[in-house]
Amino acid sequence: MKSLATLAIAAAAFTLAAPVSAQSFAKPEDAIKYRQGAFRVMSAHFGALGAMANNRAPFDPQAAARHGDVIALVSHLPFAGFAAGTDKGENTRAKAEIWTEQPKFRAAAEKMQSEVGKLAAAAKTGNLDNLKAAFGPAAGSCKACHDDFRRD
Ligand code: HEC
């Protein structure tokens, strides 16, 4: 039952999050703003779940389930913004390695998408211990990519 639910969530996320293509951006800055905006939205909902997971906010199972869904959905969006030619500029912290080590960057993105998928499923169980257990690995998948591919 749980794996069915997980599959349904994954399917919903893929269907809804039809990513824009690299060609959708008129200027490199537009792509940079898009990816940063997506990360910021994901981060806001991730922070709200983290506060519950770390006992800094009361556990609200319905809100947790919604945050999980938003995170899982938005986790697919930033990567269209890493189009070719968007590695330069003062307003980006993206490292050049994103474009020279594409398979590694993509693997880090997929790892995060997989972990936040599990987080969304855990949030839906209505059980705080499940949320706590899934939060650490998800946060670790954000940090791993930032360590390798984002400037301080
Ligand atoms: C595959 C790599 C990767 C993963 C995984 C990843 N990030 Fe990022 N993140 C980046 C890069 C690269 C930037 C810098 C983007 C830029 O400045 O153009 C960034 C920027 C950000 C920013 C700053 C956006 C801004 O306003 O400039 C936030 C917040 C953020 N990420 C949150 C998260 C969270 C939360 C997760 C996990 C749920 C996550 N990221 C997972 C690569 C990643």
Boltz pocket constraint, residues with backbone or C-beta under 6 A from the ligand:
constraints:
  - pocket:
      binder: B
      contacts: [[A, 32], [A, 35], [A, 36], [A, 37], [A, 39], [A, 40], [A, 42], [A, 43], [A, 46], [A, 91], [A, 92], [A, 93], [A, 94], [A, 95], [A, 105], [A, 106], [A, 108], [A, 109], [A, 110], [A, 112], [A, 116], [A, 138], [A, 139], [A, 141], [A, 142], [A, 143], [A, 145], [A, 146], [A, 149], [A, 150]]
      max_distance: 6.0
